[in-house]
Amino acid sequence: MPTWFLFLAPTLIWASTWHVILYQLASPVPPLTSVGWRFALAAVLLGLWSRFQGHSLRIPRQHHALLVAAGIVQYGGNYWAVYEAERHIPSGLVAVLFALMVFGNALGAWWAFGQKSSRRFLLTALGGVAGVALVFWPEIALSTERPQAAWGLLIGLFAVGAACLGNVLTLTLTRRGVPLPPLLTWSMGYGALFLLSLSVLSGSGLPFDTRPAYWLSLIYLSVLGSAVAFVLYFQLAARQGPARAALMGVVIPVIALGVSAILEGWKPTPLAALGMLLCVSSVALAQRPTPTASPPLTAARD
C-alpha cells in the first residue's frame, strides 16, 4: 500500500472514533468492560483474517512474553488510562498529551532500534503539538479548576508512555519475523483478557448492552478502529519509523473536531482555526524527506 494511504486511513478512522466512542460512554456498561469487548472482538476478526491470508496463529513460545506485555500495555493500560484520565481532565488536554507521542516514539525508536529523528522533524512536530494546544486552549485553561487535575494529568502521561512502549514491543516482534496479523491477534487477545479480568475482579462482571447504538458502535470500533487501523498504523511505523507514524496524533484532533462540527454542532473559534492551520502545516513540513534521516525499520510482514 502507498505510504500516504497508510497514514491517511488510520488517521481518518481514529478521528471518527472520537464521536463513535460517545455511544459507548452513554451505555451503562463500564468503559473498562466496553474496551475489553472491543479488543476481544478485534482479536477474533484478526485471527480469521490471519487464517484467510494463510498465516499460522502458532507463534513460538519465546515470543509470548512480549505479546503479553504488548497486549497489556498497548490495549489494556493505554486505553484504560485514557478513559480514567478523561474523568479528571478535559479531553482536549488528553489530545495534547497524545500529540506529544511523537517525541515518545522518537525516543523509543532511538533507544530500541538506533533510529534518530532529525532536528527539523522534531521542531516541526513541536509546532504541531503547539497547534493542538491552541485548538483546545479554552479547555486546557479551565483544567486547573478541577480538583484532581494533577492526578488526571499523571494518568494521561502514563497512557502516552504505555502507547509508546507498546509500539516498541510490537515493532520488536515484527523485526523478529512475526507476521503482523497473528501478532496483533495475540496481543489484542491478551489485552482484552486483561481488561475483562479486571472488570470481573472489580465487581462489574461482564455486562453487555444489547441496544443497537451500543453494539453497532462496538462493531465499528472493533473492525475499523482496532483491527484495520492498527494493522495499517504498524505497517506505516515499520516503514517510516514510529515517530513519523505518531504524527497522526497531531492531525486526528483537527479531523475529529471537523466531525464534531458536522454531527455535534461544534463551532471553531479564531484561535482554534489558527491551531488547526498550524497542525496541518507542521505535519506537512515534518513529512518532507530529510537527506540525513536514519533508514526506516524493516517493514512489517502482513
C-alpha positions as CSV (number, residue, x, y, z in Angstrom):
1,M,0.0,0.0,0.0
2,P,1.2,3.5,-0.7
3,T,2.6,5.4,2.3
4,W,0.1,8.2,2.1
5,F,-2.7,5.7,2.4
6,L,-1.1,4.0,5.4
7,F,-1.1,7.5,7.1
8,L,-4.4,8.8,6.0
9,A,-6.6,5.8,6.5
10,P,-5.9,5.2,10.3
11,T,-6.0,9.0,10.8
12,L,-9.5,9.3,9.4
13,I,-10.6,6.2,11.3
14,W,-9.3,7.2,14.7
15,A,-10.6,10.8,14.2
16,S,-14.1,9.3,13.6
17,T,-13.8,7.1,16.7
18,W,-13.9,10.3,18.9
19,H,-17.6,10.6,18.0
20,V,-18.3,6.8,18.0
21,I,-17.0,6.3,21.5
22,L,-19.7,8.7,22.8
23,Y,-22.2,5.9,22.1
24,Q,-20.2,3.5,24.3
25,L,-19.9,6.1,27.1
26,A,-23.7,6.6,27.0
27,S,-24.2,2.9,27.9
28,P,-24.5,1.5,31.4
29,V,-21.6,-0.8,30.6
30,P,-18.4,0.4,32.3
31,P,-15.8,1.7,29.9
32,L,-13.3,-0.9,31.2
33,T,-15.6,-3.7,30.1
34,S,-16.5,-2.0,26.8
35,V,-12.9,-1.6,25.8
36,G,-12.4,-5.3,26.7
37,W,-15.2,-6.3,24.4
38,R,-13.8,-4.1,21.7
39,F,-10.4,-5.8,21.6
40,A,-11.8,-9.3,22.2
41,L,-13.9,-8.9,19.0
42,A,-10.9,-7.3,17.2
43,A,-8.7,-10.2,18.1
44,V,-11.2,-12.7,16.8
45,L,-11.5,-10.8,13.5
46,L,-7.8,-10.5,13.1
47,G,-7.4,-14.3,13.8
48,L,-9.9,-15.0,11.0
49,W,-8.0,-12.6,8.7
50,S,-4.7,-14.3,9.6
51,R,-6.1,-17.7,8.6
52,F,-7.5,-16.2,5.4
53,Q,-4.1,-14.9,4.5
54,G,-2.5,-18.2,5.2
55,H,-0.7,-17.2,8.4
56,S,-0.4,-19.7,11.2
57,L,-1.6,-18.5,14.6
58,R,1.1,-20.6,16.2
59,I,3.8,-18.2,17.4
60,P,7.0,-19.5,19.0
61,R,6.7,-19.7,22.8
62,Q,9.6,-17.4,23.3
63,H,7.7,-14.5,21.8
64,H,4.6,-14.8,24.0
65,A,6.2,-12.8,26.9
66,L,6.5,-9.8,24.6
67,L,3.0,-10.5,23.2
68,V,1.5,-10.4,26.7
69,A,3.4,-7.3,27.6
70,A,2.4,-5.5,24.4
71,G,-1.3,-6.5,24.9
72,I,-1.4,-5.4,28.5
73,V,0.5,-2.1,27.8
74,Q,-0.9,-1.1,24.4
75,Y,-4.5,-2.3,24.6
76,G,-5.0,-2.6,28.3
77,G,-3.2,0.0,30.3
78,N,-3.2,2.6,27.5
79,Y,-6.9,2.6,26.8
80,W,-7.9,2.2,30.4
81,A,-5.7,5.1,31.4
82,V,-7.2,7.3,28.7
83,Y,-10.7,6.8,29.9
84,E,-9.6,7.3,33.5
85,A,-7.7,10.5,32.7
86,E,-10.7,12.0,31.0
87,R,-12.6,11.7,34.3
88,H,-10.3,14.3,35.8
89,I,-9.0,16.5,32.9
90,P,-10.7,17.7,29.7
91,S,-10.4,15.6,26.6
92,G,-8.6,18.4,24.9
93,L,-5.7,18.1,27.3
94,V,-5.6,14.4,26.6
95,A,-5.4,15.2,22.9
96,V,-2.4,17.4,23.5
97,L,-0.7,14.7,25.6
98,F,-1.1,12.2,22.8
99,A,0.2,14.7,20.3
100,L,3.4,14.5,22.4
101,M,3.6,10.8,21.5
102,V,5.7,12.0,18.5
103,F,8.6,12.6,20.9
104,G,8.0,9.5,22.9
105,N,8.1,7.4,19.8
106,A,11.2,9.2,18.6
107,L,12.9,8.4,21.9
108,G,11.7,4.8,21.8
109,A,12.9,4.3,18.2
110,W,16.3,5.8,19.1
111,W,16.6,3.6,22.2
112,A,15.4,0.3,20.8
113,F,16.4,0.5,17.1
114,G,19.1,3.2,16.9
115,Q,16.8,5.3,14.6
116,K,17.4,9.0,15.0
117,S,14.9,11.8,14.1
118,S,16.3,15.0,12.5
119,R,16.2,18.3,14.3
120,R,13.9,19.7,11.6
121,F,11.4,16.9,12.2
122,L,11.4,17.4,15.9
123,L,11.0,21.2,15.6
124,T,8.1,20.9,13.1
125,A,6.5,18.2,15.3
126,L,6.7,20.7,18.2
127,G,4.8,23.2,16.1
128,G,2.1,20.6,15.5
129,V,1.8,20.0,19.3
130,A,1.5,23.7,19.8
131,G,-1.3,23.8,17.2
132,V,-3.2,21.1,19.1
133,A,-2.7,23.1,22.3
134,L,-4.2,26.2,20.6
135,V,-7.2,24.3,19.4
136,F,-8.1,23.1,22.9
137,W,-6.8,26.1,24.8
138,P,-10.1,27.1,26.4
139,E,-10.5,23.6,27.8
140,I,-6.9,23.5,28.9
141,A,-7.1,26.9,30.7
142,L,-10.0,25.7,32.7
143,S,-8.4,22.3,33.7
144,T,-6.7,23.9,36.7
145,E,-10.1,24.4,38.3
146,R,-10.6,20.7,38.5
147,P,-9.7,19.3,41.9
148,Q,-7.9,16.2,40.6
149,A,-6.4,17.8,37.5
150,A,-2.8,16.8,38.6
151,W,-3.8,13.2,39.0
152,G,-5.6,13.2,35.6
153,L,-2.5,14.7,34.0
154,L,-0.3,12.0,35.5
155,I,-2.6,9.2,34.3
156,G,-2.7,10.8,30.9
157,L,1.1,10.8,30.7
158,F,1.1,7.2,31.8
159,A,-1.3,6.4,28.9
160,V,1.1,8.1,26.4
161,G,4.0,6.2,27.8
162,A,2.1,2.9,27.6
163,A,1.3,3.6,24.0
164,C,4.9,4.4,23.1
165,L,6.2,1.3,24.9
166,G,3.6,-0.8,23.1
167,N,4.8,0.5,19.8
168,V,8.4,-0.6,20.6
169,L,7.3,-4.0,21.8
170,T,5.2,-4.6,18.6
171,L,7.8,-3.4,16.2
172,T,10.4,-5.5,18.0
173,L,8.3,-8.6,17.3
174,T,7.9,-7.7,13.6
175,R,11.6,-7.3,13.3
176,R,12.0,-10.8,14.7
177,G,9.9,-12.1,11.8
178,V,6.4,-12.4,13.4
179,P,3.7,-11.6,10.8
180,L,1.6,-8.6,11.8
181,P,-1.9,-10.0,11.8
182,P,-1.1,-13.0,14.0
183,L,0.9,-10.7,16.2
184,L,-2.0,-8.3,16.7
185,T,-4.4,-11.2,17.2
186,W,-2.5,-12.5,20.2
187,S,-1.6,-9.1,21.7
188,M,-5.1,-7.7,21.4
189,G,-6.4,-11.0,22.8
190,Y,-4.1,-10.7,25.8
191,G,-5.1,-7.1,26.2
192,A,-8.8,-8.0,26.1
193,L,-8.3,-10.8,28.6
194,F,-6.5,-8.4,31.0
195,L,-9.3,-5.8,30.8
196,L,-12.2,-8.3,31.1
197,S,-10.4,-9.9,34.0
198,L,-10.1,-6.5,35.7
199,S,-13.8,-6.0,35.1
200,V,-14.7,-9.2,36.8
201,L,-12.3,-8.6,39.7
202,S,-13.7,-5.1,40.2
203,G,-17.2,-6.5,40.7
204,S,-18.6,-5.1,37.5
205,G,-18.9,-8.6,35.9
206,L,-19.2,-8.8,32.1
207,P,-22.2,-6.8,31.2
208,F,-23.3,-6.1,27.6
209,D,-25.7,-3.6,26.2
210,T,-28.0,-5.1,23.5
211,R,-29.2,-1.7,22.3
212,P,-28.3,-1.1,18.6
213,A,-26.3,2.1,19.3
214,Y,-24.0,0.2,21.6
215,W,-23.3,-2.9,19.6
216,L,-23.1,-1.1,16.3
217,S,-20.6,1.3,17.7
218,L,-18.7,-1.6,19.2
219,I,-18.5,-3.3,15.8
220,Y,-17.2,-0.1,14.3
221,L,-14.6,0.4,17.0
222,S,-13.5,-3.3,16.8
223,V,-13.4,-3.6,13.0
224,L,-12.2,-0.2,11.8
225,G,-10.9,1.4,15.0
226,S,-8.9,-1.6,16.1
227,A,-8.3,-4.4,13.6
228,V,-7.9,-2.3,10.4
229,A,-6.4,0.9,11.9
230,F,-3.7,-0.8,13.9
231,V,-2.6,-3.1,11.0
232,L,-2.2,-0.1,8.8
233,Y,-0.6,2.0,11.6
234,F,2.1,-0.6,12.4
235,Q,2.8,-1.1,8.7
236,L,3.5,2.6,8.5
237,A,5.5,2.6,11.7
238,A,7.7,-0.2,10.3
239,R,8.2,1.6,7.0
240,Q,8.8,5.2,8.1
241,G,9.5,4.8,11.8
242,P,7.3,5.2,14.9
243,A,8.0,8.9,15.2
244,R,6.6,9.8,11.8
245,A,3.6,7.4,12.3
246,A,2.8,9.3,15.6
247,L,2.2,12.5,13.6
248,M,-1.3,11.1,13.3
249,G,-1.8,12.3,16.8
250,V,-1.4,15.9,15.6
251,V,-3.9,15.6,12.7
252,I,-6.5,13.4,14.4
253,P,-7.9,16.2,16.7
254,V,-8.3,18.5,13.8
255,I,-10.3,16.0,11.8
256,A,-12.3,14.9,14.9
257,L,-13.4,18.5,15.5
258,G,-14.5,18.7,11.9
259,V,-16.7,15.6,12.5
260,S,-17.9,17.3,15.7
261,A,-18.8,20.4,13.8
262,I,-20.9,18.4,11.4
263,L,-22.6,16.0,13.9
264,E,-22.5,17.8,17.2
265,G,-22.7,21.5,16.3
266,W,-19.2,22.5,17.4
267,K,-18.2,26.0,16.1
268,P,-14.5,26.8,15.7
269,T,-13.1,29.9,17.3
270,P,-10.4,32.0,15.6
271,L,-7.8,30.6,18.0
272,A,-8.9,27.0,17.1
273,A,-8.7,27.8,13.4
274,L,-5.2,29.1,13.8
275,G,-4.3,26.0,15.8
276,M,-5.7,23.8,13.0
277,L,-3.7,25.6,10.4
278,L,-0.6,25.2,12.5
279,C,-1.2,21.5,12.9
280,V,-1.7,20.8,9.3
281,S,1.2,22.9,8.1
282,S,3.6,21.4,10.7
283,V,2.7,17.9,9.7
284,A,3.2,18.7,6.0
285,L,6.7,20.1,6.8
286,A,7.6,17.2,9.1
287,Q,6.7,14.7,6.4
288,R,9.1,16.2,3.9
289,P,12.1,13.8,3.4
290,T,15.3,14.6,5.1
291,P,18.6,13.5,3.4
292,T,20.3,12.8,6.7
293,A,17.4,10.9,8.2
294,S,18.0,7.4,9.6
295,P,16.9,4.4,7.4
296,P,13.4,3.1,8.2
297,L,12.8,-0.1,10.2
298,T,12.4,-3.4,8.5
299,A,8.9,-3.5,7.0
300,A,6.3,-5.4,9.0
301,R,5.2,-8.6,7.4
302,D,1.5,-8.6,6.7
